[in-house]
Amino acid sequence: MKETRIIVTGGSGFIGTNLIDQLIIKYNDLINIDIKPPKKEEHIPFWKQCDVLDSEQLISIIDNFQPNVVVHLAAKTDLNGKSLSDYSANINGVSNLITASSKCKALELVLFTSTRLVNRIGYQPKSEDDYSPTTFYGESKMLGEKIIRASSPEMSYSWMILRPTSIWGPWFGTPYNDFFMTIIRSLYFHPRNYLIKKSFGYIGNTVYELEKLINHFPVEFNRRTLYLCDYQPIDVYNWAKQIAELQGVRPPLEVTLEFLKFIAKIGDGLKKMGYKEPPLTSFRLNNIVTDMIYDTKDLESFCGPLPFSEREGIITTLEWLNKNK
C-alpha cells in the first residue's frame, strides 16, 4: 500500500463517491470530509462529518490528519439558490480549506474543483481568469477561484483548479440522471436538424484522470486551470440513441425547436411556482442546443488513453440506474 495520506472533501457526493471507491483499493490513509454521510456503507469508516463552513472543526480534522494530498470537491452544486449567500460553501468553504491547509507540514498537492459554469454556456474564455457567469452557482465558483489565486503566494504546495464540464455515470443526480430517465421513459425529444457537440465526461474516466493527477502530478500543471472531461466531444443525439438502444426503448424523436421552446416556457412557469426540477426549462434548453467544446490537449497528453468508451459508460450507467430506480 502507498503511504500517501489523502483527504477528499465532499466525498459523499457524485464524483467523490466514485473517487473514494477507487482510492480505498490503493490507500490506507484516507478521509472523506463531508456534511452528509456516504452513499455506500463501505465508505463509512473513512467519513468525518464536517461542514466546510465550520472553520474550527475543519482545521482540527486536517491538522490532526496531516494529509499529503487534498482533493476539494465539497460544494453546493445545484442551480436553485436565490442569492449568492446560498452558495457560501463555494466561497467561504474554499477560504477555510486554504487556512486549514496552511497548517499541513507534509502537504504536497491540492486539487480544487470548480465548474465550467464560471462562464456562460457556449463562451470560450480568453484566459484562465476570464469569467462570465450567469448563475449564482457559477458566480460563487468564480469567487472561489479568485480566492485560490489571490492566496497562491502563501501556498507552499502545488495546486490546480479543475473545472468538471458535465460528468455522468453511476451515482449522478440532476440534470444528467434526469436526461437518462427521460430517454428510458421515451420522453426525450431532440431538436430537429441540430448537431450538438458536448465535451462531457464519463465518471469512470474522470476518476482515472483524478487518480493520475494524485499519483504523478506534473510540475507544468502547477497553478493552472484545466477542464475535466473526456477528450472527444459526444454527439448528443447519437448519445441519446445509444442510451435508448441499450435500454431497449423507442429511439428519441426529433421535433422542432419551437415546440421545445414552448415546453421550456411551461417549465419556467413551474419553476416560478416552486417546482424545483421541471423536465425542461429555457436555461436547460439553451444548454442542450449550444455546443460545448473545451481544449483537452494538455490533459490528454498527460493522462493518455482513457479506460472507458462512451458505449461502456452507457452500459454501466444503465445497469446502475436499473438497479437503483
Sine and cosine of phi, psi and omega as CSV:
sin_phi,cos_phi,sin_psi,cos_psi,sin_omega,cos_omega
0.00,0.00,0.59,-0.81,0.05,-1.00
-0.96,0.29,0.43,-0.90,-0.02,-1.00
-1.00,-0.08,-0.02,1.00,0.00,-1.00
-0.86,0.52,0.74,-0.68,0.01,-1.00
-0.98,-0.22,0.83,-0.55,-0.15,-0.99
-0.84,-0.55,0.71,-0.71,0.18,-0.98
-0.92,-0.39,0.75,-0.66,0.15,-0.99
-0.91,-0.42,0.89,-0.46,0.13,-0.99
-1.00,0.03,0.61,-0.79,-0.04,-1.00
0.95,0.30,0.48,0.88,-0.05,-1.00
-0.96,0.28,-0.07,1.00,0.06,-1.00
-1.00,-0.06,-0.03,1.00,0.02,-1.00
-1.00,0.09,-0.18,-0.98,-0.07,-1.00
-0.89,0.46,-0.88,0.47,-0.01,-1.00
-0.91,0.43,-0.66,0.75,-0.03,-1.00
-0.87,0.49,-0.66,0.75,0.02,-1.00
-0.87,0.49,-0.71,0.71,0.00,-1.00
-0.94,0.35,-0.60,0.80,0.02,-1.00
-0.92,0.39,-0.72,0.69,-0.02,-1.00
-0.90,0.43,-0.57,0.82,0.10,-1.00
-0.77,0.64,-0.66,0.75,-0.02,-1.00
-0.99,0.11,-0.62,0.78,-0.06,-1.00
-0.91,0.41,-0.58,0.82,-0.04,-1.00
-0.93,0.35,-0.25,0.97,0.08,-1.00
-0.96,0.29,-0.53,0.85,-0.18,-0.98
-0.92,-0.39,-0.30,0.95,-0.12,-0.99
-0.81,-0.59,0.70,-0.72,0.09,-1.00
-0.99,0.11,-0.62,0.78,-0.13,-0.99
-0.99,-0.15,1.00,-0.09,-0.11,-0.99
-0.55,-0.83,0.68,-0.73,0.06,-1.00
-0.73,-0.68,0.67,-0.74,0.17,-0.99
-0.96,-0.28,0.90,-0.43,0.07,-1.00
-0.99,-0.15,0.91,-0.42,-0.04,-1.00
-0.42,-0.91,0.57,-0.82,0.05,-1.00
-0.95,0.31,-0.42,0.91,-0.01,-1.00
-0.97,-0.25,0.49,-0.87,0.04,-1.00
-0.94,0.35,0.38,-0.93,0.02,-1.00
-0.88,0.47,0.44,-0.90,0.07,-1.00
-0.97,0.25,-0.39,0.92,-0.07,-1.00
-0.90,-0.44,0.71,-0.70,-0.07,-1.00
-0.86,0.51,-0.61,0.79,-0.05,-1.00
-0.93,0.36,-0.17,0.99,0.03,-1.00
-1.00,-0.01,-0.21,0.98,-0.11,-0.99
-0.86,0.51,-0.62,0.78,0.00,-1.00
-0.88,0.47,-0.31,0.95,-0.04,-1.00
-0.99,-0.14,0.01,1.00,-0.16,-0.99
-1.00,-0.03,0.73,-0.68,0.18,-0.98
-0.87,-0.49,0.91,-0.42,-0.03,-1.00
-0.96,0.29,0.85,-0.52,-0.02,-1.00
-0.28,-0.96,0.69,-0.73,0.13,-0.99
-1.00,0.01,0.77,-0.64,-0.02,-1.00
-0.91,0.42,-0.22,0.98,0.08,-1.00
-0.99,0.16,-0.21,0.98,0.06,-1.00
-1.00,0.03,1.00,0.05,-0.12,-0.99
-0.86,0.52,-0.68,0.73,-0.06,-1.00
-0.89,0.45,-0.73,0.69,-0.01,-1.00
-0.93,0.37,-0.64,0.77,0.01,-1.00
-0.88,0.47,-0.71,0.70,0.03,-1.00
-0.87,0.49,-0.68,0.73,-0.02,-1.00
-0.88,0.47,-0.73,0.68,-0.02,-1.00
-0.89,0.45,-0.73,0.69,-0.06,-1.00
-0.94,0.35,-0.64,0.77,0.00,-1.00
-0.91,0.42,-0.65,0.76,0.00,-1.00
-0.93,0.36,-0.57,0.82,-0.06,-1.00
-0.99,0.10,-0.56,0.83,0.00,-1.00
0.80,0.60,0.94,0.35,-0.04,-1.00
-0.96,0.28,0.35,-0.94,0.18,-0.98
-1.00,-0.05,-0.51,0.86,-0.05,-1.00
-0.71,-0.71,0.66,-0.75,0.14,-0.99
-0.82,-0.57,0.77,-0.64,0.13,-0.99
-0.93,-0.36,0.94,-0.35,-0.11,-0.99
-1.00,-0.09,0.98,-0.18,0.02,-1.00
-0.95,-0.31,-0.30,0.95,-0.11,-0.99
-0.85,0.52,0.80,-0.60,-0.03,-1.00
-0.15,-0.99,0.35,-0.94,0.24,-0.97
-1.00,-0.05,0.87,-0.50,-0.19,-0.98
-0.91,-0.42,-0.04,1.00,-0.02,-1.00
-0.99,0.17,0.10,-0.99,0.00,-1.00
-0.94,-0.34,0.33,0.94,-0.12,-0.99
-1.00,-0.06,-0.05,1.00,-0.02,-1.00
-0.90,0.43,0.55,-0.83,-0.03,-1.00
-1.00,-0.09,-0.23,0.97,0.00,-1.00
-0.40,-0.91,0.20,-0.98,0.00,-1.00
-0.89,0.46,-0.52,0.86,-0.02,-1.00
-0.90,0.43,-0.37,0.93,0.05,-1.00
-0.93,0.37,-0.26,0.97,-0.06,-1.00
-0.91,-0.42,0.53,0.85,-0.03,-1.00
-0.88,0.48,-0.45,0.89,0.04,-1.00
-0.88,0.48,-0.48,0.88,-0.03,-1.00
-0.99,0.11,-0.18,0.98,-0.03,-1.00
-0.91,-0.41,-0.93,0.36,0.00,-1.00
-0.91,0.42,-0.52,0.86,0.04,-1.00
-0.88,0.47,-0.61,0.79,0.05,-1.00
-0.91,0.41,-0.71,0.71,0.03,-1.00
-0.86,0.51,-0.69,0.73,0.00,-1.00
-0.90,0.44,-0.64,0.77,0.01,-1.00
-0.91,0.42,-0.67,0.74,0.01,-1.00
-0.89,0.45,-0.66,0.75,0.04,-1.00
-0.88,0.47,-0.72,0.69,0.01,-1.00
-0.90,0.44,-0.61,0.79,-0.04,-1.00
-0.93,0.37,-0.40,0.92,-0.02,-1.00
-0.91,0.41,-0.27,0.96,-0.02,-1.00
-1.00,-0.06,0.06,1.00,-0.06,-1.00
-1.00,-0.09,0.92,-0.40,-0.07,-1.00
-0.95,0.30,-0.52,0.85,-0.09,-1.00
-0.96,-0.28,0.21,0.98,-0.05,-1.00
-0.93,0.37,0.80,-0.60,-0.04,-1.00
-0.94,-0.33,-0.50,0.86,-0.16,-0.99
-0.46,-0.89,0.68,-0.74,0.20,-0.98
-0.80,-0.59,0.83,-0.56,0.10,-0.99
-0.98,-0.19,0.93,-0.36,0.04,-1.00
-1.00,-0.07,0.78,-0.62,0.07,-1.00
-0.99,-0.17,0.71,-0.70,0.03,-1.00
-0.89,-0.45,-0.74,-0.67,0.01,-1.00
-0.30,-0.95,0.44,-0.90,0.10,-0.99
-0.91,0.41,-0.33,0.94,-0.08,-1.00
-0.98,0.20,0.17,0.99,0.22,-0.98
-0.93,0.37,-0.18,0.98,0.12,-0.99
-0.77,-0.64,0.44,-0.90,0.01,-1.00
-0.90,0.43,0.45,-0.90,-0.06,-1.00
-0.87,0.49,0.79,-0.61,0.02,-1.00
1.00,-0.04,-0.22,0.98,-0.03,-1.00
-0.99,0.15,0.72,-0.69,0.05,-1.00
-0.98,-0.21,0.97,-0.25,-0.06,-1.00
-0.89,0.46,0.55,-0.83,-0.03,-1.00
-1.00,0.10,-0.29,0.96,0.02,-1.00
-0.41,-0.91,0.12,-0.99,-0.04,-1.00
-0.92,0.38,-0.38,0.92,0.00,-1.00
-0.92,-0.40,0.49,0.87,0.13,-0.99
-0.99,-0.12,0.88,-0.48,-0.14,-0.99
-0.82,-0.58,0.50,-0.87,0.11,-0.99
-0.42,-0.91,0.85,0.52,-0.04,-1.00
-0.93,0.37,0.49,-0.87,0.02,-1.00
-0.84,-0.54,0.05,1.00,0.02,-1.00
-0.76,-0.66,0.37,-0.93,0.07,-1.00
-0.88,0.48,-0.60,0.80,0.04,-1.00
-0.87,0.50,-0.77,0.64,0.00,-1.00
-0.88,0.47,-0.64,0.77,0.02,-1.00
-0.90,0.43,-0.65,0.76,0.00,-1.00
-0.90,0.44,-0.63,0.78,0.02,-1.00
-0.94,0.34,-0.58,0.82,0.10,-1.00
-0.86,0.51,-0.72,0.70,0.00,-1.00
-0.90,0.43,-0.60,0.80,0.07,-1.00
-0.88,0.48,-0.68,0.73,0.04,-1.00
-0.89,0.46,-0.66,0.75,-0.01,-1.00
-0.90,0.43,-0.60,0.80,0.05,-1.00
-0.89,0.46,-0.68,0.73,0.00,-1.00
-0.87,0.50,-0.75,0.67,-0.04,-1.00
-0.92,0.39,-0.62,0.78,0.01,-1.00
-0.92,0.39,-0.49,0.87,-0.02,-1.00
-1.00,0.06,-0.13,0.99,-0.13,-0.99
-0.81,0.59,-0.65,0.76,-0.02,-1.00
-0.86,0.51,-0.43,0.90,-0.01,-1.00
-1.00,-0.02,-0.08,1.00,-0.04,-1.00
-1.00,0.02,0.86,-0.51,-0.01,-1.00
-1.00,0.02,-0.09,1.00,-0.05,-1.00
-0.95,-0.31,0.23,-0.97,0.10,-0.99
-0.97,0.25,0.53,-0.84,0.07,-1.00
-0.57,-0.82,0.33,-0.94,-0.01,-1.00
-0.47,-0.88,0.58,-0.81,0.11,-0.99
-0.97,-0.25,0.81,-0.59,0.04,-1.00
-0.92,-0.40,0.75,-0.67,0.03,-1.00
-0.94,-0.33,1.00,-0.06,0.11,-0.99
-0.85,0.52,0.68,-0.74,-0.01,-1.00
-0.99,0.10,-1.00,-0.09,0.08,-1.00
-0.77,-0.64,0.97,-0.23,-0.09,-1.00
-0.99,-0.16,0.67,-0.74,-0.07,-1.00
-0.69,-0.72,0.36,-0.93,0.02,-1.00
0.63,-0.77,-0.09,-1.00,-0.03,-1.00
-0.79,0.61,0.67,-0.74,-0.01,-1.00
0.98,0.19,0.12,0.99,0.03,-1.00
-0.96,0.28,0.27,-0.96,0.04,-1.00
-0.81,-0.58,-0.45,-0.89,0.04,-1.00
-0.88,0.48,0.64,-0.77,0.07,1.00
-0.99,-0.13,-0.12,0.99,-0.18,-0.98
-0.98,0.18,-0.47,0.88,0.19,-0.98
-0.87,0.50,-0.70,0.72,0.02,-1.00
-0.88,0.47,-0.62,0.78,0.00,-1.00
-0.88,0.48,-0.74,0.68,0.04,-1.00
-0.87,0.50,-0.70,0.72,-0.07,-1.00
-0.92,0.38,-0.57,0.82,0.05,-1.00
-0.91,0.41,-0.56,0.83,0.05,-1.00
-0.94,0.33,-0.71,0.71,0.01,-1.00
-0.87,0.50,-0.58,0.81,-0.01,-1.00
-1.00,0.00,0.14,0.99,-0.01,-1.00
0.86,0.52,0.62,0.79,0.00,-1.00
-0.93,-0.38,0.03,1.00,0.00,-1.00
-1.00,0.04,0.75,-0.66,0.05,-1.00
-0.84,-0.55,0.80,-0.60,-0.05,-1.00
-0.99,-0.12,0.64,-0.77,0.03,-1.00
-0.89,0.45,0.83,-0.56,-0.09,-1.00
-0.88,0.48,0.70,-0.72,0.07,-1.00
0.93,0.37,0.33,0.94,0.06,-1.00
-0.97,-0.26,0.89,-0.45,0.14,-0.99
-0.99,-0.11,0.95,-0.33,-0.12,-0.99
-0.91,-0.41,0.83,-0.56,0.00,-1.00
-0.94,-0.34,0.73,-0.69,-0.05,-1.00
-0.72,-0.70,0.70,-0.71,0.14,-0.99
-1.00,0.10,0.98,0.18,0.05,-1.00
-1.00,-0.05,0.13,-0.99,0.03,-1.00
-0.62,-0.78,0.80,-0.60,0.12,-0.99
-0.97,0.25,0.70,-0.72,-0.14,-0.99
-0.85,0.52,-0.56,0.83,0.04,-1.00
-0.88,0.48,-0.61,0.79,0.05,-1.00
-0.96,0.27,-0.59,0.81,0.04,-1.00
-0.88,0.47,-0.70,0.71,0.02,-1.00
-0.90,0.43,-0.64,0.77,0.05,-1.00
-0.86,0.52,-0.70,0.72,0.00,-1.00
-0.91,0.42,-0.67,0.74,0.03,-1.00
-0.89,0.45,-0.67,0.74,0.03,-1.00
-0.88,0.47,-0.65,0.76,0.03,-1.00
-0.88,0.48,-0.67,0.74,0.01,-1.00
-0.92,0.39,-0.63,0.78,0.03,-1.00
-0.91,0.42,-0.68,0.73,-0.12,-0.99
-0.98,0.17,-0.56,0.83,-0.11,-0.99
-0.59,-0.80,0.89,0.45,-0.08,-1.00
-0.91,0.41,0.84,-0.55,-0.04,-1.00
-0.99,0.16,0.68,-0.73,-0.06,-1.00
-0.87,0.49,-0.48,0.88,-0.03,-1.00
-0.95,0.32,-0.21,0.98,0.05,-1.00
-1.00,-0.02,-0.11,0.99,-0.06,-1.00
-0.87,0.49,0.78,-0.63,0.05,-1.00
0.91,0.42,0.48,0.88,0.04,-1.00
-0.94,-0.35,0.19,-0.98,0.05,-1.00
-0.82,-0.57,0.81,-0.58,0.01,-1.00
-0.73,-0.68,0.46,-0.89,0.10,-1.00
-0.99,0.11,0.63,-0.78,-0.05,-1.00
-0.94,-0.33,0.93,-0.36,-0.04,-1.00
-0.17,-0.99,0.03,-1.00,0.14,-0.99
-0.94,0.33,0.38,-0.92,-0.09,-1.00
-0.96,0.29,-0.66,0.75,-0.06,-1.00
-1.00,-0.05,0.84,-0.55,0.07,-1.00
-0.88,0.47,0.55,-0.84,0.05,-1.00
-1.00,0.01,0.45,-0.89,0.20,-0.98
-1.00,0.00,0.92,-0.39,-0.17,-0.99
-0.85,0.53,-0.67,0.74,-0.03,-1.00
-0.92,0.38,-0.68,0.73,0.04,-1.00
-0.90,0.43,-0.60,0.80,0.05,-1.00
-0.87,0.49,-0.74,0.67,0.01,-1.00
-0.89,0.46,-0.64,0.77,0.01,-1.00
-0.92,0.40,-0.61,0.79,0.05,-1.00
-0.90,0.43,-0.68,0.74,0.02,-1.00
-0.86,0.51,-0.72,0.69,0.00,-1.00
-0.90,0.44,-0.69,0.72,-0.01,-1.00
-0.88,0.48,-0.73,0.68,-0.06,-1.00
-0.95,0.30,-0.40,0.92,0.06,-1.00
-1.00,0.03,-0.26,0.97,0.01,-1.00
0.97,0.23,0.59,0.81,0.02,-1.00
-0.87,-0.50,0.10,-0.99,-0.03,-1.00
-0.87,0.50,0.68,-0.74,0.07,-1.00
-0.87,0.48,0.51,-0.86,0.01,-1.00
-0.86,0.50,0.62,-0.79,0.04,-1.00
-1.00,0.03,0.47,-0.88,0.10,-0.99
-0.98,-0.19,0.72,-0.69,0.02,-1.00
-0.72,-0.69,0.16,-0.99,-0.01,-1.00
-0.95,0.32,0.45,-0.89,0.05,-1.00
-0.89,0.45,-0.56,0.83,0.00,-1.00
-0.87,0.49,-0.64,0.77,0.03,-1.00
-0.90,0.44,-0.69,0.72,0.00,-1.00
-0.91,0.41,-0.57,0.82,0.06,-1.00
-0.90,0.44,-0.61,0.79,0.03,-1.00
-0.89,0.45,-0.72,0.69,0.03,-1.00
-0.89,0.46,-0.63,0.78,-0.01,-1.00
-0.90,0.44,-0.60,0.80,0.02,-1.00
-0.90,0.44,-0.62,0.79,0.07,-1.00
-0.88,0.47,-0.69,0.73,0.05,-1.00
-0.88,0.48,-0.62,0.78,0.06,-1.00
-0.86,0.50,-0.69,0.73,0.01,-1.00
-0.90,0.44,-0.66,0.75,0.03,-1.00
-0.89,0.47,-0.63,0.78,-0.01,-1.00
-0.91,0.41,-0.63,0.78,0.03,-1.00
-0.91,0.42,-0.47,0.88,0.00,-1.00
-0.99,0.13,-0.04,1.00,0.07,-1.00
0.95,-0.32,-0.01,1.00,0.05,-1.00
-0.98,0.21,0.90,-0.43,-0.20,-0.98
-0.92,0.39,-0.70,0.72,-0.14,-0.99
-0.77,-0.64,0.96,0.28,0.11,-0.99
-0.88,0.48,0.47,-0.88,-0.02,-1.00
-0.85,0.53,-0.55,0.84,-0.02,-1.00
-0.53,-0.85,0.71,-0.70,0.11,-0.99
-0.76,-0.65,0.18,-0.98,0.02,-1.00
-0.88,0.48,-0.63,0.78,0.03,-1.00
-0.87,0.48,-0.73,0.68,-0.04,-1.00
-0.93,0.37,-0.62,0.79,0.03,-1.00
-0.90,0.44,-0.68,0.73,0.05,-1.00
-0.87,0.49,-0.63,0.78,0.06,-1.00
-0.88,0.47,-0.69,0.72,-0.05,-1.00
-0.89,0.45,-0.71,0.70,-0.16,-0.99
-1.00,0.05,-0.10,0.99,-0.03,-1.00
-0.99,-0.12,0.79,-0.61,0.08,-1.00
-0.86,0.52,0.58,-0.82,0.00,-1.00
-0.64,-0.77,1.00,-0.05,-0.09,-1.00
-0.82,-0.58,0.78,-0.62,-0.02,-1.00
-0.84,-0.54,0.46,-0.89,-0.01,-1.00
-0.97,0.25,0.87,-0.49,-0.02,-1.00
-0.88,-0.48,0.29,0.96,-0.10,-1.00
-0.84,0.55,-0.72,0.70,-0.06,-1.00
-0.92,0.38,-0.66,0.75,0.02,-1.00
-0.90,0.43,-0.67,0.74,0.01,-1.00
-0.91,0.42,-0.65,0.76,0.00,-1.00
-0.88,0.47,-0.60,0.80,-0.01,-1.00
-0.99,0.17,-0.74,0.67,-0.14,-0.99
-0.99,0.14,-0.44,0.90,-0.05,-1.00
0.97,0.26,-0.23,-0.97,-0.05,-1.00
-0.85,0.53,0.63,-0.78,0.03,-1.00
-1.00,0.09,0.49,-0.87,-0.15,-0.99
-0.98,0.21,-0.34,0.94,-0.12,-0.99
-0.85,-0.52,0.72,-0.69,0.12,-0.99
-0.98,0.17,0.23,-0.97,0.05,-1.00
-0.86,0.52,-0.69,0.72,-0.02,-1.00
-0.90,0.44,-0.68,0.73,0.03,-1.00
-0.89,0.46,-0.63,0.78,0.04,-1.00
-0.90,0.44,-0.66,0.76,0.02,-1.00
-0.90,0.44,-0.71,0.71,-0.01,-1.00
-0.86,0.52,-0.74,0.67,-0.01,-1.00
-0.90,0.44,-0.64,0.77,-0.01,-1.00
-0.91,0.40,-0.69,0.73,0.02,-1.00
-0.90,0.44,-0.63,0.78,0.05,-1.00
-0.87,0.50,-0.68,0.73,0.01,-1.00
-0.92,0.40,-0.71,0.70,0.00,-1.00
-0.88,0.48,-0.71,0.71,-0.03,-1.00
-0.92,0.40,-0.46,0.89,0.03,-1.00
-0.99,0.16,-0.46,0.89,-0.15,-0.99
-0.90,-0.44,0.37,0.93,-0.01,-1.00
-0.85,0.52,0.00,0.00,0.00,0.00
